Structure formats: structure tokens, C-alpha cells
Amino acid sequence: MDQEFLSFMGVIVTITLASAANLYIELNKLEDKVDQVLFQKTKAEVRTSAYTLIGTLVAALVLVVVKPLILDTDRATALVNGVGMTILLVAILILIDLTKAAFGLDPRSD
């Protein structure tokens, strides 16, 4: 877990946040078409995902900064690597969730 990890997380978070914002805007457009609030729960989940992504980026930054200070044993190395993989897994799962939500939007469906 070093600057490459932080750069990778930055790319994932940036792209996914842009997708989340676009999804949120499209949900608003669909609601405006029918003049009803239909996606309140979905929009809340998109917001939660976006904030969680920002949290993963902050966690990655903290991990990269703290890593050199705590790596003195094999256990510490394993712990840092495990935390890094968990951060990455959370970001990827959010990316998958938002992608499924975006492809699930079809204003012509019943």
C-alpha cells in the first residue's frame, strides 16, 4: 500500500463519483417527468454510496501515511495489507452497485 494504491483509489473514486452524480441527476429527471417523488430511497442510497467512496479515499490516504510508521512486524504488514484490500473491496462493490442501478434505469419499463 503506497502512492500507487492512493492513485488507483483516486481514479476509482473520481470515476465512480461522476457516475453517482450522473445517476442522481437522471433520477431527478425521471421524477420531474412524472412530477412525483419516486426514487427517494434510491437517491438516499446513491448519496450514501458517494459519501462512502469519499470515506474510502480518506481511509486510503490515512493508510498510506500511517503505513511507514507502524510497519515493524509481519503482523503489522499483514494488517495494513488487509485493511488496504478491504478499502479496495468496498470501493469496487460500490462501483458494481452503482453500475447495476444505472443500467436498471429504464423509463419505458413497466
C-alpha positions, 0 to 999 in steps of 0.5 A: 500500500503506497502512492500507487494504491492512493492513485488507483483509489483516486481514479476509482473514486473520481470515476465512480463519483461522476457516475453517482452524480450522473445517476442522481441527476437522471433520477431527478429527471425521471421524477420531474417527468412524472412530477412525483417523488419516486426514487427517494430511497434510491437517491438516499442510497446513491448519496450514501454510496458517494459519501462512502467512496469519499470515506474510502479515499480518506481511509486510503490516504490515512493508510498510506501515511500511517503505513511507514510508521507502524510497519515493524512486524509481519503482523503489522504488514499483514494488517495494513495489507488487509485493511488496504484490500478491504478499502479496495473491496468496498470501493469496487462493490460500490462501483458494481452497485452503482453500475447495476442501478444505472443500467436498471434505469429504464423509463419505458419499463413497466 
